[in-house]
Amino acid sequence: MTANELKALRETWKQHLDTWKQSGQSQVDYCRKQGLKSHQISYWKMRLVKSKPSAKLIRKRLRNPS
């Protein structure tokens, strides 16, 4: 799978997750109506959370005032 294909796949699943959350439906009901398997939403929910860059603390040296 190319980088562009992976990017498109991630975007597709991000859209599914956003739509599902806004729908107010259970995960099972949303998947049934969309023709998806419930475990697919669980997988992508976990995968997309892991792929978000986490905030990192950056140490910065301050110069001595002269």
Secondary structure, DSSP 4 states (H G I P E B T S, - for coil): --HHHHHHHHHHHHHHHHHHHHHT--HHHHHHHHT--HHHHHHHHHHHHHHSPPP-----PPPPP-
